[in-house]
């Protein structure tokens, strides 16, 4: 999400970074606590997150599950 914000800011020089805000998405029954980067204008939103949702759609759930499994295998 940080690289997305950096890309956005490089193409919008009048805007600037403005910290993060906390949010929680639910993956099945597990809460995922996230710090989402924001900008001063509030025009930026990370493309990797579903907008206006607290639960992940099925395709996102599949992606998160495969990422968690691959991270666990690398240990």
C-alpha positions as CSV (number, residue, x, y, z in Angstrom):
1,X,0.0,0.0,0.0
2,X,2.9,2.3,0.7
3,X,4.3,1.9,-2.8
4,X,0.8,2.6,-4.3
5,X,0.7,5.8,-2.2
6,X,4.2,6.8,-3.4
7,X,3.2,6.2,-7.0
8,X,0.0,8.3,-6.5
9,X,2.0,11.1,-4.9
10,X,4.6,11.1,-7.7
11,X,1.8,11.8,-10.1
12,X,-0.1,14.2,-7.9
13,X,2.6,16.7,-6.7
14,X,0.1,19.0,-5.0
15,X,-1.0,16.2,-2.6
16,X,1.1,14.9,0.3
17,X,1.3,11.9,2.6
18,X,-0.8,12.1,5.8
19,X,0.0,9.2,8.1
20,X,-2.2,6.1,8.3
21,X,-5.6,5.1,9.7
22,X,-6.4,1.8,11.3
23,X,-9.0,-0.5,9.9
24,X,-10.0,-4.2,10.4
25,X,-10.9,-6.6,7.7
26,X,-12.3,-10.0,8.5
27,X,-10.9,-13.1,6.8
28,X,-13.3,-15.8,7.6
29,X,-13.5,-15.3,11.4
30,X,-10.1,-13.8,11.8
31,X,-9.7,-10.1,12.2
32,X,-6.9,-8.6,10.1
33,X,-5.8,-5.3,11.6
34,X,-4.3,-3.0,8.9
35,X,-2.8,0.5,8.8
36,X,-3.9,2.1,5.6
37,X,-1.9,5.0,4.2
38,X,-3.7,8.2,3.5
39,X,-3.1,11.6,1.8
40,X,-4.0,15.1,2.7
41,X,-6.6,15.4,0.0
42,X,-8.2,11.9,0.8
43,X,-8.3,11.2,-2.9
44,X,-6.0,8.2,-2.5
45,X,-7.2,4.7,-1.6
46,X,-5.1,1.5,-2.0
47,X,-6.3,-0.6,-4.9
48,X,-5.5,-3.8,-3.0
49,X,-8.3,-3.2,-0.5
50,X,-12.0,-3.6,-1.2
51,X,-13.8,-0.2,-0.7
52,X,-16.5,0.1,1.9
53,X,-16.2,-3.5,3.0
54,X,-15.4,-5.1,6.4
55,X,-15.3,-8.7,5.1
56,X,-13.3,-9.9,2.2
57,X,-15.0,-11.1,-1.0
58,X,-14.4,-14.7,-1.9
59,X,-11.6,-13.9,-4.5
60,X,-9.8,-11.8,-1.9
61,X,-10.2,-14.7,0.7
62,X,-8.6,-17.1,-1.8
63,X,-5.7,-14.7,-2.3
64,X,-5.1,-14.1,1.4
65,X,-5.3,-17.8,2.1
66,X,-2.7,-18.6,-0.5
67,X,-0.4,-15.8,0.8
68,X,-0.7,-17.1,4.3
69,X,0.0,-20.7,3.3
70,X,3.1,-19.7,1.2
71,X,4.5,-17.6,4.0
72,X,4.1,-20.5,6.4
73,X,5.9,-22.9,4.0
74,X,8.9,-20.5,3.7
75,X,9.6,-20.8,7.5
